[in-house]
Structure formats: structure tokens, C-alpha cells
């Protein structure tokens, strides 16, 4: 178990009816949902199929989550919460530029050695393929008021503060962060499925190189 796994990642209680991390069945539901979302995608994922994978009843799954949208939201929040813990732990020292460079390494490296488990790699693929679905809904404004996206906002705010420590007069820190986060996920998707839309390369991690250059070129010439 690594240091991040020792932290309990807080997830808004309105997302889950019952905390899945509090029971063995709940943990199995999370593990099974990660595998099934990764295999089937959001559109073909159902609680009936999840119950079969986990070895429980569909009704038992509904005791933890009211719908698959909430379960996906839980997984996405869990992903960003784990990432925030890593950022907090691994960017405590160094110059402002060194801390930013380490932050970009954590945020952008899809093949990081820290993704040691199958579930971590699957969860990252889910975020790449499915995370926009938690935002692109008619209920986004009310969901935002409830706080469903706060974990993601916390990551954005943390990185924006690092940018301001490097460039105090930066006026567009949040826009830079969301451009990097959303853009890098989209470029990972393109590299896997629509390579003619990106500049993927076997010789380098083009996504990492591009966004590091984008950030520091902007900050150093603003």
C-alpha cells in the first residue's frame, strides 16, 4: 500500500447512498464497477451487469448508488481526490518552477510508474473516456451548487496557486489549469482512437511535452 492509499479520500455523501468503502460488498462494487465501466463504457454499463460481476443482487447495488451516473461521478471524484493527495504530498519542496514541473509530471504522465495496479490504470482510462459525461448534463448547475465537482475544483485551485507562486501576476491561472487538464485528457483519447487529430509519437510522450511547453512558454512570455 502506498502513502496515498493510506488516506481516506472524502467523497460528498450525496453522491453515494452508503459509503462503499465502509463494507466489503461496497468495495467489491467499486472494484467491479471500475472493471465494467472500462470494459463496456457508460452507455452499456448497467447495475444488473455489475451485480453479476460482483456476485450480488441488483437491489444491493442500489443500496449504495441511486443510478450509474452517481457511480461514475463517485469514481471520477475518487480519481481527482487521489490525484490531489499526491500533489499535496509530492510538491511540498523545491522552487516554484520545480514544484510546477513535478505537478505536470503527476497530472500528465499516463504511463506513470505510480499507476501500479490494474485498477489504477483502468480508472485513468475511465476518466479519459467517460469523465465529460459527469459535466455535460442538464443538471450541471444544480449539481454544481450541491458540490458534486468540488474535488475537481480543489485540484484546479491547488495547481492555480502553484502557477501564481511562479508567476504572481498571472491573470488566467484557472484557465491554464483547466486547459491543461481537459486538453491532455482529450489528447490521450485522440491518441488512442483518432490519431490523425493529434501528434502522438512512440519516441516521446507528446502530450506531456506539449503541455509543459505550453504552460511555461505562456508564463515566461506573459
DRENPA-3360 file (N, C-alpha, C; in nm, 2 decimals, always signed):
BEGIN
1 = XXXXXXXX = +0.08/-0.12/+0.00/+0.00/+0.00/+0.00/+0.09/+0.12/+0.00 ~ +0.06/+0.22/-0.10/+0.14/+0.34/-0.10/+0.08/+0.44/-0.01 ~ +0.15/+0.56/+0.01/+0.11/+0.66/+0.10/-0.03/+0.71/+0.07 ~ -0.05/+0.73/-0.06/-0.19/+0.79/-0.09/-0.30/+0.70/-0.05 ~ -0.28/+0.57/-0.06/-0.38/+0.47/-0.02/-0.41/+0.47/+0.13 ~ -0.32/+0.53/+0.21/-0.35/+0.53/+0.35/-0.45/+0.65/+0.39 ~ -0.47/+0.74/+0.29/-0.57/+0.85/+0.32/-0.71/+0.80/+0.28 ~ -0.80/+0.84/+0.35/-0.94/+0.82/+0.32/-0.98/+0.94/+0.23;
9 = XXXXXXXX = -1.01/+0.91/+0.10/-1.04/+1.02/+0.01/-1.19/+1.06/+0.03 ~ -1.21/+1.19/+0.08/-1.35/+1.23/+0.11/-1.43/+1.24/-0.02 ~ -1.55/+1.18/-0.03/-1.64/+1.20/-0.14/-1.77/+1.24/-0.08 ~ -1.83/+1.34/-0.15/-1.96/+1.40/-0.10/-2.06/+1.30/-0.07 ~ -2.12/+1.30/+0.04/-2.22/+1.20/+0.08/-2.34/+1.19/-0.01 ~ -2.38/+1.30/-0.07/-2.49/+1.30/-0.16/-2.47/+1.21/-0.28 ~ -2.35/+1.19/-0.32/-2.32/+1.10/-0.44/-2.35/+0.96/-0.41 ~ -2.32/+0.91/-0.29/-2.34/+0.77/-0.26/-2.45/+0.76/-0.15;
17 = XXXXXXXX = -2.54/+0.67/-0.16/-2.64/+0.65/-0.05/-2.57/+0.59/+0.07 ~ -2.47/+0.51/+0.05/-2.39/+0.45/+0.16/-2.25/+0.45/+0.12 ~ -2.16/+0.48/+0.20/-2.02/+0.48/+0.17/-1.97/+0.34/+0.13 ~ -1.93/+0.32/+0.01/-1.89/+0.19/-0.04/-1.76/+0.14/+0.03 ~ -1.68/+0.23/+0.07/-1.56/+0.19/+0.14/-1.58/+0.14/+0.28 ~ -1.70/+0.15/+0.33/-1.73/+0.11/+0.47/-1.76/-0.04/+0.48 ~ -1.78/-0.11/+0.37/-1.82/-0.25/+0.37/-1.74/-0.33/+0.27 ~ -1.73/-0.46/+0.29/-1.66/-0.55/+0.19/-1.74/-0.55/+0.06;
25 = XXXXXXXX = -1.87/-0.55/+0.07/-1.96/-0.55/-0.05/-1.94/-0.42/-0.13 ~ -1.94/-0.31/-0.06/-1.92/-0.18/-0.12/-1.79/-0.17/-0.20 ~ -1.68/-0.22/-0.13/-1.55/-0.22/-0.20/-1.55/-0.31/-0.33 ~ -1.62/-0.42/-0.32/-1.64/-0.51/-0.44/-1.72/-0.44/-0.55 ~ -1.82/-0.37/-0.51/-1.90/-0.29/-0.61/-1.81/-0.19/-0.68 ~ -1.72/-0.12/-0.60/-1.63/-0.02/-0.66/-1.53/-0.09/-0.76 ~ -1.47/-0.20/-0.71/-1.38/-0.27/-0.79/-1.44/-0.33/-0.92 ~ -1.56/-0.38/-0.90/-1.63/-0.44/-1.02/-1.68/-0.33/-1.11;
33 = XXXXXXXX = -1.72/-0.21/-1.06/-1.76/-0.10/-1.15/-1.65/-0.05/-1.23 ~ -1.53/-0.04/-1.17/-1.41/+0.01/-1.24/-1.38/-0.09/-1.36 ~ -1.39/-0.22/-1.34/-1.36/-0.31/-1.45/-1.47/-0.30/-1.55 ~ -1.59/-0.29/-1.51/-1.71/-0.29/-1.61/-1.72/-0.16/-1.69 ~ -1.70/-0.05/-1.62/-1.70/+0.08/-1.70/-1.59/+0.08/-1.80 ~ -1.47/+0.03/-1.76/-1.36/+0.02/-1.85/-1.39/-0.07/-1.97 ~ -1.45/-0.18/-1.94/-1.48/-0.28/-2.05/-1.59/-0.24/-2.14 ~ -1.70/-0.19/-2.08/-1.83/-0.17/-2.16/-1.85/-0.02/-2.20;
41 = XXXXXXXX = -1.80/+0.07/-2.12/-1.83/+0.21/-2.14/-1.96/+0.25/-2.06 ~ -1.99/+0.38/-2.05/-2.10/+0.42/-1.97/-2.23/+0.38/-2.03 ~ -2.24/+0.38/-2.17/-2.37/+0.36/-2.23/-2.42/+0.21/-2.21 ~ -2.33/+0.12/-2.21/-2.37/-0.02/-2.20/-2.36/-0.08/-2.05 ~ -2.31/+0.01/-1.96/-2.30/-0.03/-1.82/-2.44/-0.03/-1.76 ~ -2.47/-0.14/-1.68/-2.59/-0.15/-1.61/-2.57/-0.20/-1.47 ~ -2.65/-0.17/-1.38/-2.64/-0.23/-1.24/-2.67/-0.38/-1.24 ~ -2.75/-0.43/-1.33/-2.77/-0.57/-1.35/-2.64/-0.64/-1.38;
49 = XXXXXXXX = -2.57/-0.59/-1.48/-2.44/-0.65/-1.52/-2.34/-0.64/-1.41 ~ -2.34/-0.52/-1.34/-2.25/-0.51/-1.23/-2.27/-0.61/-1.12 ~ -2.40/-0.63/-1.08/-2.44/-0.73/-0.98/-2.39/-0.87/-1.02 ~ -2.40/-0.90/-1.14/-2.35/-1.03/-1.19/-2.20/-1.04/-1.17 ~ -2.13/-0.94/-1.20/-1.98/-0.94/-1.19/-1.94/-0.95/-1.04 ~ -2.01/-0.87/-0.96/-1.98/-0.87/-0.81/-2.02/-0.99/-0.74 ~ -2.13/-1.06/-0.79/-2.18/-1.17/-0.72/-2.28/-1.13/-0.61 ~ -2.37/-1.03/-0.65/-2.47/-0.99/-0.55/-2.60/-0.96/-0.63;
57 = XXXXXXXX = -2.69/-0.89/-0.57/-2.82/-0.86/-0.64/-2.82/-0.72/-0.68 ~ -2.90/-0.69/-0.78/-2.91/-0.56/-0.83/-2.96/-0.46/-0.72 ~ -3.05/-0.51/-0.64/-3.11/-0.43/-0.53/-3.00/-0.39/-0.43 ~ -2.90/-0.48/-0.41/-2.79/-0.45/-0.32/-2.70/-0.33/-0.38 ~ -2.69/-0.33/-0.51/-2.61/-0.22/-0.57/-2.68/-0.09/-0.55 ~ -2.82/-0.09/-0.56/-2.90/+0.03/-0.54/-2.89/+0.08/-0.40 ~ -2.85/+0.00/-0.30/-2.84/+0.05/-0.17/-2.72/+0.14/-0.15 ~ -2.63/+0.14/-0.25/-2.51/+0.22/-0.24/-2.52/+0.34/-0.34;
65 = XXXXXXXX = -2.58/+0.32/-0.45/-2.59/+0.43/-0.55/-2.72/+0.43/-0.62 ~ -2.78/+0.55/-0.64/-2.91/+0.56/-0.69/-2.92/+0.53/-0.84 ~ -2.81/+0.56/-0.91/-2.80/+0.54/-1.06/-2.66/+0.53/-1.10 ~ -2.63/+0.49/-1.23/-2.50/+0.47/-1.27/-2.43/+0.60/-1.29 ~ -2.50/+0.71/-1.31/-2.44/+0.85/-1.32/-2.37/+0.88/-1.19 ~ -2.44/+0.85/-1.08/-2.38/+0.88/-0.95/-2.26/+0.79/-0.92 ~ -2.26/+0.67/-0.97/-2.15/+0.58/-0.95/-2.03/+0.63/-1.03 ~ -2.05/+0.67/-1.16/-1.95/+0.73/-1.24/-1.89/+0.85/-1.17;
73 = XXXXXXXX = -1.98/+0.94/-1.12/-1.94/+1.06/-1.05/-1.85/+1.03/-0.93 ~ -1.89/+0.92/-0.86/-1.81/+0.88/-0.74/-1.66/+0.84/-0.79 ~ -1.66/+0.76/-0.90/-1.53/+0.71/-0.95/-1.44/+0.83/-0.99 ~ -1.50/+0.92/-1.06/-1.43/+1.04/-1.11/-1.38/+1.13/-1.00 ~ -1.46/+1.15/-0.89/-1.42/+1.22/-0.78/-1.31/+1.15/-0.70 ~ -1.32/+1.02/-0.69/-1.22/+0.94/-0.63/-1.08/+0.96/-0.70 ~ -1.09/+0.95/-0.83/-0.97/+0.97/-0.91/-0.90/+1.11/-0.88 ~ -0.98/+1.22/-0.89/-0.93/+1.35/-0.86/-0.88/+1.37/-0.72;
81 = XXXXXXXX = -0.95/+1.30/-0.62/-0.91/+1.30/-0.48/-0.78/+1.24/-0.46 ~ -0.76/+1.12/-0.52/-0.63/+1.06/-0.51/-0.52/+1.15/-0.57 ~ -0.55/+1.21/-0.69/-0.45/+1.30/-0.75/-0.42/+1.41/-0.66 ~ -0.52/+1.47/-0.60/-0.49/+1.58/-0.51/-0.40/+1.54/-0.39 ~ -0.43/+1.42/-0.34/-0.34/+1.38/-0.23/-0.19/+1.36/-0.28 ~ -0.17/+1.31/-0.40/-0.04/+1.30/-0.45/+0.03/+1.44/-0.47 ~ -0.05/+1.53/-0.52/+0.00/+1.67/-0.53/+0.04/+1.73/-0.40 ~ -0.04/+1.71/-0.30/-0.01/+1.77/-0.17/+0.11/+1.70/-0.11;
89 = XXXXXXXX = +0.13/+1.57/-0.13/+0.24/+1.50/-0.07/+0.37/+1.53/-0.14 ~ +0.37/+1.54/-0.28/+0.49/+1.54/-0.36/+0.53/+1.67/-0.41 ~ +0.46/+1.78/-0.37/+0.51/+1.91/-0.42/+0.53/+2.01/-0.30 ~ +0.58/+1.95/-0.19/+0.60/+2.04/-0.07/+0.73/+2.11/-0.08 ~ +0.83/+2.06/-0.15/+0.96/+2.13/-0.15/+1.00/+2.16/-0.29 ~ +1.10/+2.25/-0.30/+1.16/+2.29/-0.43/+1.12/+2.43/-0.46 ~ +1.18/+2.48/-0.57/+1.15/+2.61/-0.62/+1.01/+2.61/-0.68 ~ +0.94/+2.73/-0.70/+0.81/+2.73/-0.76/+0.81/+2.66/-0.90;
97 = XXXXXXXX = +0.92/+2.68/-0.98/+0.92/+2.61/-1.11/+0.93/+2.46/-1.09 ~ +1.02/+2.41/-1.00/+1.03/+2.27/-0.97/+0.90/+2.21/-0.92 ~ +0.83/+2.28/-0.84/+0.70/+2.23/-0.79/+0.60/+2.22/-0.91 ~ +0.60/+2.32/-1.00/+0.51/+2.31/-1.11/+0.55/+2.20/-1.21 ~ +0.68/+2.18/-1.23/+0.72/+2.07/-1.31/+0.68/+1.94/-1.26 ~ +0.70/+1.92/-1.13/+0.65/+1.80/-1.06/+0.50/+1.78/-1.07 ~ +0.43/+1.89/-1.06/+0.28/+1.88/-1.07/+0.24/+1.84/-1.21 ~ +0.31/+1.89/-1.32/+0.28/+1.85/-1.45/+0.31/+1.70/-1.47;
105 = XXXXXXXX = +0.42/+1.66/-1.41/+0.46/+1.52/-1.43/+0.35/+1.43/-1.37 ~ +0.29/+1.47/-1.25/+0.18/+1.39/-1.19/+0.06/+1.39/-1.27 ~ +0.02/+1.51/-1.32/-0.10/+1.53/-1.40/-0.10/+1.47/-1.54 ~ +0.01/+1.47/-1.60/+0.01/+1.44/-1.74/+0.07/+1.30/-1.78 ~ +0.14/+1.24/-1.69/+0.21/+1.12/-1.73/+0.11/+1.00/-1.73 ~ +0.06/+0.96/-1.84/-0.03/+0.85/-1.85/+0.03/+0.71/-1.82 ~ +0.16/+0.70/-1.84/+0.23/+0.57/-1.81/+0.31/+0.58/-1.69 ~ +0.27/+0.66/-1.59/+0.35/+0.68/-1.47/+0.36/+0.54/-1.39;
113 = XXXXXXXX = +0.48/+0.52/-1.34/+0.51/+0.40/-1.26/+0.42/+0.40/-1.13 ~ +0.36/+0.51/-1.10/+0.27/+0.52/-0.98/+0.14/+0.45/-1.01 ~ +0.11/+0.43/-1.14/-0.02/+0.35/-1.17/+0.02/+0.21/-1.17 ~ +0.04/+0.16/-1.04/+0.10/+0.02/-1.03/-0.01/-0.08/-1.05 ~ -0.13/-0.06/-1.01/-0.23/-0.16/-1.01/-0.32/-0.16/-1.14 ~ -0.38/-0.27/-1.17/-0.47/-0.27/-1.29/-0.58/-0.18/-1.27 ~ -0.64/-0.17/-1.14/-0.75/-0.08/-1.12/-0.71/+0.07/-1.14 ~ -0.59/+0.11/-1.10/-0.55/+0.24/-1.13/-0.54/+0.28/-1.28;
121 = XXXXXXXX = -0.49/+0.18/-1.35/-0.48/+0.21/-1.50/-0.62/+0.21/-1.56 ~ -0.71/+0.12/-1.51/-0.85/+0.12/-1.56/-0.92/+0.25/-1.52 ~ -0.90/+0.30/-1.40/-0.97/+0.42/-1.35/-0.92/+0.54/-1.44 ~ -0.79/+0.54/-1.47/-0.75/+0.65/-1.56/-0.81/+0.65/-1.69 ~ -0.83/+0.53/-1.75/-0.89/+0.51/-1.88/-1.04/+0.56/-1.87 ~ -1.10/+0.53/-1.76/-1.24/+0.57/-1.74/-1.25/+0.72/-1.74 ~ -1.16/+0.79/-1.67/-1.16/+0.93/-1.67/-1.14/+0.99/-1.81 ~ -1.05/+0.93/-1.88/-1.02/+0.98/-2.02/-1.14/+0.96/-2.10;
129 = XXXXXXXX = -1.21/+0.85/-2.09/-1.32/+0.82/-2.18/-1.46/+0.87/-2.13 ~ -1.48/+0.88/-2.00/-1.61/+0.90/-1.95/-1.63/+1.02/-1.87 ~ -1.53/+1.08/-1.82/-1.54/+1.20/-1.73/-1.63/+1.31/-1.78 ~ -1.62/+1.35/-1.91/-1.70/+1.46/-1.96/-1.85/+1.43/-1.93 ~ -1.89/+1.31/-1.92/-2.03/+1.28/-1.90/-2.09/+1.33/-1.77 ~ -2.00/+1.35/-1.67/-2.05/+1.40/-1.54/-2.07/+1.55/-1.54 ~ -2.01/+1.62/-1.64/-2.04/+1.76/-1.66/-2.15/+1.79/-1.76 ~ -2.15/+1.72/-1.87/-2.23/+1.75/-1.98/-2.38/+1.70/-1.96;
137 = XXXXXXXX = -2.44/+1.75/-1.86/-2.58/+1.72/-1.83/-2.66/+1.84/-1.81 ~ -2.79/+1.83/-1.82/-2.88/+1.94/-1.80/-2.88/+1.99/-1.65 ~ -2.84/+1.90/-1.56/-2.84/+1.92/-1.42/-2.71/+1.98/-1.37 ~ -2.62/+2.02/-1.46/-2.49/+2.06/-1.42/-2.49/+2.18/-1.32 ~ -2.58/+2.28/-1.34/-2.59/+2.39/-1.25/-2.63/+2.35/-1.10 ~ -2.73/+2.27/-1.09/-2.78/+2.23/-0.96/-2.68/+2.13/-0.90 ~ -2.62/+2.05/-0.98/-2.51/+1.96/-0.93/-2.39/+2.04/-0.88 ~ -2.36/+2.14/-0.95/-2.25/+2.23/-0.90/-2.28/+2.29/-0.77;
145 = XXXXXXXX = -2.41/+2.34/-0.75/-2.45/+2.40/-0.62/-2.44/+2.30/-0.51 ~ -2.47/+2.18/-0.54/-2.46/+2.07/-0.43/-2.32/+2.05/-0.40 ~ -2.23/+2.06/-0.49/-2.09/+2.04/-0.47/-2.03/+1.92/-0.53 ~ -2.10/+1.86/-0.63/-2.05/+1.74/-0.69/-1.91/+1.75/-0.76 ~ -1.87/+1.87/-0.80/-1.75/+1.89/-0.87/-1.64/+1.96/-0.79 ~ -1.66/+1.96/-0.66/-1.57/+2.03/-0.57/-1.43/+1.97/-0.57 ~ -1.42/+1.84/-0.57/-1.29/+1.78/-0.57/-1.21/+1.82/-0.69 ~ -1.27/+1.82/-0.81/-1.20/+1.86/-0.93/-1.16/+2.01/-0.92;
153 = XXXXXXXX = -1.25/+2.09/-0.86/-1.22/+2.23/-0.84/-1.11/+2.25/-0.75 ~ -1.10/+2.17/-0.65/-0.99/+2.18/-0.55/-0.85/+2.15/-0.62 ~ -0.85/+2.05/-0.71/-0.73/+2.02/-0.78/-0.69/+2.14/-0.87 ~ -0.79/+2.20/-0.94/-0.77/+2.32/-1.02/-0.71/+2.43/-0.94 ~ -0.78/+2.46/-0.82/-0.73/+2.56/-0.74/-0.59/+2.54/-0.68 ~ -0.56/+2.42/-0.65/-0.43/+2.39/-0.60/-0.32/+2.42/-0.70 ~ -0.34/+2.38/-0.82/-0.24/+2.40/-0.93/-0.24/+2.55/-0.97 ~ -0.35/+2.61/-0.97/-0.36/+2.76/-1.00/-0.27/+2.83/-0.90;
161 = XXXXXXXX = -0.28/+2.80/-0.77/-0.20/+2.86/-0.67/-0.05/+2.84/-0.69 ~ -0.01/+2.72/-0.74/+0.13/+2.69/-0.78/+0.17/+2.78/-0.89 ~ +0.08/+2.80/-0.99/+0.12/+2.89/-1.10/+0.14/+3.03/-1.05 ~ +0.05/+3.08/-0.96/+0.07/+3.21/-0.91/+0.19/+3.23/-0.82 ~ +0.24/+3.12/-0.76/+0.36/+3.13/-0.68/+0.48/+3.14/-0.78 ~ +0.47/+3.09/-0.90/+0.57/+3.10/-1.00/+0.56/+3.24/-1.08 ~ +0.43/+3.28/-1.10/+0.41/+3.40/-1.18/+0.29/+3.47/-1.11 ~ +0.33/+3.56/-1.01/+0.23/+3.62/-0.92/+0.12/+3.70/-1.00;
169 = XXXXXXXX = +0.16/+3.76/-1.11/+0.07/+3.85/-1.18/-0.01/+3.77/-1.29 ~ -0.01/+3.64/-1.29/-0.08/+3.56/-1.39/-0.23/+3.58/-1.37 ~ -0.30/+3.63/-1.47/-0.44/+3.66/-1.46/-0.53/+3.54/-1.50 ~ -0.47/+3.44/-1.56/-0.55/+3.33/-1.62/-0.51/+3.19/-1.57 ~ -0.48/+3.19/-1.44/-0.43/+3.06/-1.38/-0.53/+2.95/-1.40 ~ -0.66/+2.97/-1.36/-0.75/+2.87/-1.36/-0.78/+2.82/-1.51 ~ -0.78/+2.92/-1.60/-0.80/+2.88/-1.74/-0.68/+2.80/-1.79 ~ -0.56/+2.83/-1.75/-0.45/+2.75/-1.79/-0.46/+2.61/-1.74;
177 = XXXXXXXX = -0.50/+2.59/-1.61/-0.51/+2.46/-1.55/-0.61/+2.38/-1.62 ~ -0.73/+2.43/-1.64/-0.84/+2.35/-1.70/-0.81/+2.32/-1.85 ~ -0.74/+2.41/-1.91/-0.69/+2.39/-2.05/-0.60/+2.27/-2.05 ~ -0.51/+2.26/-1.96/-0.41/+2.15/-1.95/-0.48/+2.02/-1.91 ~ -0.57/+2.03/-1.81/-0.63/+1.90/-1.76/-0.73/+1.85/-1.87 ~ -0.82/+1.93/-1.91/-0.91/+1.88/-2.01/-0.85/+1.85/-2.15 ~ -0.76/+1.94/-2.19/-0.69/+1.92/-2.31/-0.61/+1.79/-2.32 ~ -0.54/+1.76/-2.21/-0.45/+1.65/-2.20/-0.53/+1.52/-2.21;
185 = XXXXXXXX = -0.65/+1.52/-2.14/-0.73/+1.40/-2.14/-0.79/+1.38/-2.28 ~ -0.83/+1.49/-2.35/-0.88/+1.48/-2.48/-0.77/+1.43/-2.58 ~ -0.65/+1.48/-2.56/-0.54/+1.43/-2.65/-0.50/+1.29/-2.63 ~ -0.51/+1.24/-2.50/-0.50/+1.10/-2.47/-0.60/+1.01/-2.55 ~ -0.73/+1.07/-2.55/-0.83/+1.00/-2.62/-0.81/+0.99/-2.77 ~ -0.77/+1.11/-2.82/-0.74/+1.11/-2.96/-0.62/+1.02/-3.00 ~ -0.52/+1.01/-2.92/-0.41/+0.93/-2.94/-0.45/+0.78/-2.95 ~ -0.55/+0.74/-2.87/-0.59/+0.60/-2.87/-0.69/+0.57/-2.98;
193 = XXXXXXXX = -0.77/+0.67/-3.02/-0.88/+0.64/-3.11/-0.88/+0.72/-3.24 ~ -0.83/+0.85/-3.24/-0.84/+0.93/-3.36/-0.70/+1.00/-3.37 ~ -0.60/+0.92/-3.40/-0.46/+0.97/-3.40/-0.43/+1.08/-3.50 ~ -0.52/+1.09/-3.61/-0.50/+1.19/-3.71/-0.53/+1.33/-3.65 ~ -0.59/+1.34/-3.53/-0.62/+1.46/-3.47/-0.52/+1.51/-3.37 ~ -0.41/+1.43/-3.35/-0.31/+1.47/-3.25/-0.17/+1.44/-3.31 ~ -0.07/+1.46/-3.23/+0.07/+1.44/-3.27/+0.13/+1.33/-3.18 ~ +0.06/+1.22/-3.16/+0.12/+1.11/-3.08/+0.24/+1.06/-3.15;
201 = XXXXXXXX = +0.33/+1.01/-3.06/+0.46/+0.96/-3.11/+0.51/+0.85/-3.02 ~ +0.57/+0.75/-3.08/+0.63/+0.64/-3.00/+0.76/+0.68/-2.94 ~ +0.82/+0.79/-2.99/+0.95/+0.83/-2.94/+0.94/+0.92/-2.81 ~ +0.83/+0.98/-2.79/+0.82/+1.07/-2.68/+0.67/+1.08/-2.63 ~ +0.65/+1.12/-2.51/+0.51/+1.14/-2.46/+0.48/+1.28/-2.51 ~ +0.42/+1.29/-2.63/+0.39/+1.42/-2.69/+0.30/+1.51/-2.61 ~ +0.20/+1.44/-2.54/+0.11/+1.52/-2.46/+0.18/+1.59/-2.35 ~ +0.27/+1.52/-2.28/+0.34/+1.58/-2.17/+0.43/+1.69/-2.22;
209 = XXXXXXXX = +0.51/+1.67/-2.33/+0.60/+1.77/-2.38/+0.52/+1.89/-2.43 ~ +0.41/+1.87/-2.49/+0.33/+1.98/-2.55/+0.28/+2.07/-2.43 ~ +0.22/+2.01/-2.33/+0.16/+2.10/-2.23/+0.26/+2.16/-2.13 ~ +0.38/+2.10/-2.11/+0.48/+2.16/-2.04/+0.53/+2.29/-2.12 ~ +0.55/+2.27/-2.25/+0.59/+2.39/-2.33/+0.49/+2.49/-2.33 ~ +0.36/+2.45/-2.34/+0.25/+2.55/-2.35/+0.25/+2.63/-2.22 ~ +0.25/+2.57/-2.11/+0.24/+2.64/-1.98/+0.36/+2.73/-1.96 ~ +0.48/+2.69/-1.97/+0.60/+2.77/-1.94/+0.62/+2.88/-2.05;
217 = XXXXXX = +0.59/+2.85/-2.17/+0.60/+2.95/-2.28/+0.50/+3.06/-2.25 ~ +0.38/+3.03/-2.21/+0.28/+3.13/-2.18/+0.33/+3.21/-2.06 ~ +0.37/+3.14/-1.95/+0.40/+3.21/-1.82/+0.53/+3.30/-1.84 ~ +0.63/+3.25/-1.92/+0.75/+3.32/-1.93/+0.75/+3.44/-2.03 ~ +0.64/+3.44/-2.11/+0.63/+3.55/-2.21/+0.50/+3.63/-2.19 ~ +0.43/+3.61/-2.08/+0.31/+3.69/-2.05/+0.34/+3.83/-2.02;
% end
